Amino acid sequence: MPIRIYRRESSPYWQIDVTVSGQRVRRSAQTSDRGLAREKASTIEADLFRSAWHGERRGTRSFAQAVVSYVKAAPRSPNHRAAIDRLLLALGDTQLRKIDQQTAIDLREKMLRPDAAPGTYTRAIVMPLRAILHHAHKLGWCDPPHIVAPRENPGRTLFFLPDEVDRLIAAAAPHLKPLIVFLVGTGARMSEAIEVDWRDVDLAGSRAIFWRTKAGKRRNAELSPRVVAALANLDHREGPVFLGPAGYPYVDRDRRYGGQIKTGWATARQHAGLAREFTPHVCRHTFASWHYAMHKDLIKLKQDGGWSSVTLVERYAHLLPAGNEDAIRAWHRYGSMPVSARDQIHVRH
């Protein structure tokens, strides 16, 4: 079949239709110049002839094809899928052999703000791009990717002192108070906390279960008396444990950094006299630094907090100034429990 170049009324670009040895390719030429469209069509025809005689050339498949295969190969988290969709929109039918380090640099300029941190670039572009290309390489579709992430200067790891947490809780709206206690007391990520259902909470046994975690594995959390008291004093026992100000479940807009409580958190933080850098995720850092201060055990911290490696939790060791152990235990109220909480522990419905 000869090369066919045509136009649709709905598009200013020429369309290409080429068939060689039964293999047909139809795509937009992405140009309104007919001569350039004809040149692109001839290149496609030559590639099809080469494949027909010598087999498929490595790297000629499109990024879109690699994405489809990658997504079908295994379940992907919502955040990862969102990153993949953004890359797909940017790269589309780009051939795999044309994707390299310069592509990743260009994507940074195209997809991120100029002041985006290196870590954002790594998480939003480099990591998902490499994962898709590694998958394509395993299928024999392209050469192994050589895309490196920029070196990141480790920033300061923020955490709360016990009195700062108490100031924050005192300044928070009523619906946020038990949630903040839970975040600090269990090290839960925001997504894990708002997805906890009463079926997953055992107040008598001082335990909560996180089913949908970042690592994809179930995790049990021990509840200190302070956390048990906060949960026991909630006035409902069905459905999600934590509800928004209107009494409805939170909408999962941000599965990690606290977008669900952005306004309420900002108000409480300001009234508590804390800096803007103190986000809801700092509660997880706080859990880790307090945990190590009390137990001096990185393996236990890794397990209790659901981190994937000891390396990730090493940064929390020795963060807390010495002498705060008693204040931490007092915050958790080890050895005591308010009467109001104790009376309600066994009330389930």
Secondary structure, 3 states (H helix, E strand, C coil): CCCEEEECCCCCCEEEEEEECCEEEEEECCCCCHHHHHHHHHHHHHHHHHHHHHCCCCCCCEHHHHHHHHHHHCCCCHHHHHHHHHHHHHHCCCEHHHCCHHHHHHHHHHHCCCCCCHHHHHHHHHHHHHHHHHHHHHCCCCCCCCCCCCCCCCCCCCCCCHHHHHHHHHHCCCCCHHHHHHHHHHCCCHHHHHCCEHHHEECCCCEEEECCCCCCCCEEEECCHHHHHHHHCCCCCCCECCECCCCCECCCCCCCCCHHHHHHHHHHHHHCCCCCCCCCCHHHHHHHHHHHHHHCCHHHHHHHHCCCCHHHHHHHCCCCCCCCHHHHHHHHCCCCCCHHHHHHCCCCC
